[in-house]
Amino acid sequence: MRTTIKAIVVVAVLVTALLVWAPWITNDFAVNKVIEKVGGSDARFYYLNQDMAVKDIPKQVNWFPFGRYVVFPGEAGWFVSFYGNVFP
C-alpha cells in the first residue's frame, strides 16, 4: 500500500514538472501561434506609433511556467500555454 502511494506521488510530481517545463512549446512555435492569433504575418499592427506588418516587428520570447511568454518589446505580450492556447 505504501509503495503504491509513493509511486503515485512520484508520477504526479514528474507530470507536474513536465507541464511546468513544457519543452514541446518551442520559441518558434510560440511566435507562430501569436502571429496566427493577431492575423498572420502580413497583418498590420500599430507598433510604437507606427503601422507595420507583424512580420517586421521584433519579438522576444521568455520561458514562463506552463508555457512561453511572447512580447513585442514596448507594446504587447501573449502567453502561449503548454496546451497551445494563446492568452492576451
N, C-alpha and C positions, 0 to 999 in steps of 0.2 A: 504494500500500500504506500509506504513512504517513498519508495523508488519511483513509483508512478507519479506521485505529486512532484517530485524533483524533476522528472523528465518533462512533465507538462510545464513547469516553471521555466526550465531551460529553453524549451521550444518557444514559449511565449516571449521570453527576453530576446531570443535570436530574431524572431519575426518582427518584433518592435524595433530592434536595432536596424534591421534591414529596411524597414519602412522609413525610419528617420534618415538613414543614409541615402536611400533612393538612387542607387547607382545607374539605373536604367534611364533616368532623366538627365541626359547629357546637356551641355551648354547649347549645342546646335539644335537639339530637339526643342529645348525651352524657347530659344529665339524664334524658331519656326512656328511654334504654337502661338506665340504672342503676335507675330506678323500676321498669321492667319486670323487671329482674333480682331485685329484692327483693320482688316480688309484686304490683306495681300501686300506684296512688296511694292506695287505701283500705286497703292492708295496714298492719298495726300494726308499729311499730318502737320498740324501747326506746332512747330518745334522752335522754341526760343525766339518767338516773334517772327518766324519765317515759315512760309508754307513750302513744304518739301515732301518728296516721296519717302515712304517708310524705309526703303532700301538704303537711302542716303543718310539716315540718322544713325549716329553711333549708339551701340548697345553694350551694356555692361551686365554680366551675369554673375550672381553671387549664390553660393550654396546657402541654403536655409533649411532647417529641419523639415523633413517630409517633402522636399522638392527643391526648386530653384526660384530665385527672385530676379526677374529681368527688368532692367532700368534703362530708360532713355535719360542720360545724365542731365540733371537740372529740370526735368519735366515730370515724367510719369513712371510708375512701376507696376509690374504684374507678377503675381505669384503663380507658378506652374506646379501643381501638386503631384504627388507620386502616382496618382491615377491619370494624370494628363490634362486635368481641368485647368483653365486659366481664370484667375480671380483678379479683378482690378484692385 
